[in-house]
Amino acid sequence: MELTTTPNIPAPDSFYAELIRCHEGLSDDESAAFNARLILLLANHIGDPEVLSEAMRKASLD
């Protein structure tokens, strides 16, 4: 599986709005914990170690 870096989310503005709503009322620590849980859930869903490594490399460079 190859890492998809082109736009691939239907209705990205709606997704972003929902993501922001998830952070409403959270402290900085709670927000960071939410992000960590979300990342781990999505990483588990992807499951491919090579794709996950590529994503981490790209995220650390961008």
C-alpha positions as CSV (number, residue, x, y, z in Angstrom):
1,M,0.0,0.0,0.0
2,E,1.3,3.5,-0.8
3,L,0.7,6.6,1.3
4,T,-2.0,8.7,-0.2
5,T,-1.0,12.4,-0.1
6,T,-3.4,13.9,-2.6
7,P,-6.8,15.1,-1.3
8,N,-8.9,12.1,-0.5
9,I,-11.5,13.2,2.1
10,P,-15.0,13.8,0.8
11,A,-16.3,17.1,2.2
12,P,-12.9,18.1,3.8
13,D,-14.4,21.3,5.3
14,S,-17.0,19.2,7.2
15,F,-14.4,16.9,8.4
16,Y,-12.3,19.8,9.7
17,A,-15.2,21.4,11.4
18,E,-16.0,18.1,13.2
19,L,-12.4,17.7,14.2
20,I,-12.4,21.2,15.7
21,R,-15.7,20.5,17.5
22,C,-14.0,17.5,19.2
23,H,-11.5,19.9,20.7
24,E,-14.0,22.4,22.0
25,G,-13.9,22.7,25.8
26,L,-10.7,20.6,26.2
27,S,-7.7,21.8,28.0
28,D,-4.3,21.7,26.1
29,D,-3.5,18.4,27.7
30,E,-6.9,16.9,26.9
31,S,-6.6,18.1,23.4
32,A,-3.1,16.5,23.0
33,A,-4.5,13.3,24.5
34,F,-7.4,13.3,22.1
35,N,-5.0,13.8,19.1
36,A,-2.8,10.9,20.4
37,R,-5.8,8.6,20.7
38,L,-7.1,9.6,17.2
39,I,-3.6,9.0,15.7
40,L,-3.4,5.6,17.3
41,L,-6.8,4.6,16.1
42,L,-6.1,5.7,12.5
43,A,-2.7,4.0,12.6
44,N,-4.3,0.8,13.7
45,H,-6.8,1.1,10.9
46,I,-4.1,1.6,8.3
47,G,-2.0,-1.2,9.8
48,D,0.8,-1.1,7.2
49,P,4.1,-0.4,8.9
50,E,5.7,1.0,5.7
51,V,2.9,3.4,5.1
52,L,2.9,4.5,8.7
53,S,6.7,5.0,8.6
54,E,6.4,7.0,5.4
55,A,3.6,9.2,7.0
56,M,5.8,9.9,10.0
57,R,8.7,10.8,7.8
58,K,6.6,13.2,5.7
59,A,5.0,14.7,8.8
60,S,8.4,15.4,10.3
61,L,9.6,17.1,7.2
62,D,6.6,19.2,6.3
